[in-house]
Amino acid sequence: MTNTSIKILILGILILSQSCQKDVKSAIMEERIWKTGWQMIEYSWDEKYELAEVKFDSLLSTNKKLSDKFLIEGLKIKFELSKEKEVLKIFSNQSDKVKSTVCEQDFAKDLEPCKDIPQEKVLNEQLQLKIIELFLQDQAVRGNIMNNLISKHQIDTSATNTEQGYWLDPEYINVDEVTRNQLKEIFNEYGFPTRQLVGKDAMNGVFYIIQHSDGDKNWQKSQLPNIELAIKKGDLDRQLYAYLYDRIQVGNGGQQKYGTQLLNVDRTKKTVQLLDTEDLENLNQRRREVGLSPIETYKRLVLRQQ
């Protein structure tokens, strides 16, 4: 090997080494941001807003693009601390898409810049309302009365027409079967919906009805590719794929991948177990990749819920 060849080889090794070091540093930074962001959220849950703000300021100091979840929570924290000027300054540096997402939040609706951002327009308002009504029914039977959604879309909850879902009496009707069958009819007529067609709230409704379709496991499983495609298009949040994937796996006797499905939740003893999960050692890495919290944070959140 000539001296020139040796020099080229050494140079190549140095470049590769520097590239690997850069990748390692980037991965470490991403993990740090992820953990700090969820620490901020936990402080916010406990209304420890001053401590949460310290974490948010730490995230901002990295000069990295934050996930919408971390950015929105951080702005909400500053809003709770009556630091509206800081909120507006951070808000002004965001893209139009992010601004629109922020303005959908309750705390931001009265911010001056949000008054100039148009509300989401959909191609089929009638279909949007139909899916949202099914979504409300899906959640109501689980004890979650979504008053914000009812108010936002001006849903008439005094009606008794069974076509309108939300107020169906779960004692007399298998709610999951009803919502699932009506969603199937919608798919047959319109195909799998898009956010452009029915809007964000209705798309979330589509997901949750599929998520709760354990009564038809084959159909539920068949919708996983549609959910994945919707996420790639930006029509759904990416972590939703993990919840559906795990539910399908567990429902069919397999191992979950993301640790979303739990067993033996005991809020008195403050203990919670995961259902059978593959490769526990790398669980948090997989959760981070899809935007979920650290598994320890997730368990604490579950134990907080009533």
Salt bridges, closest charged atoms under 4 A:
GLU30 OE1 - ARG288 NH1 3.63
GLU31 OE2 - LYS35 NZ 3.32
GLU42 OE2 - ARG300 NH2 2.67
ASP46 OD1 - ARG304 NH1 2.50
GLU53 OE2 - LYS78 NZ 2.78
GLU53 OE2 - LYS83 NZ 2.82
ASP57 OD1 - LYS78 NZ 3.04
GLU86 OE1 - LYS78 NZ 2.71
GLU104 OE2 - ARG195 NH2 3.31
GLU104 OE1 - LYS200 NZ 3.20
ASP106 OD1 - LYS109 NZ 3.06
GLU112 OE1 - LYS115 NZ 3.41
GLU120 OE2 - ARG195 NE 2.79
ASP138 OD2 - ARG142 NH1 3.27
ASP138 OD2 - HIS212 ND1 2.78
ASP176 OD2 - ARG142 NH2 2.82
ASP201 OD2 - LYS152 NZ 2.91
ASP201 OD2 - HIS153 NE2 2.75
ASP214 OD2 - ARG247 NH2 2.64
ASP216 OD2 - LYS184 NZ 2.61
ASP279 OD2 - ARG286 NH1 3.35
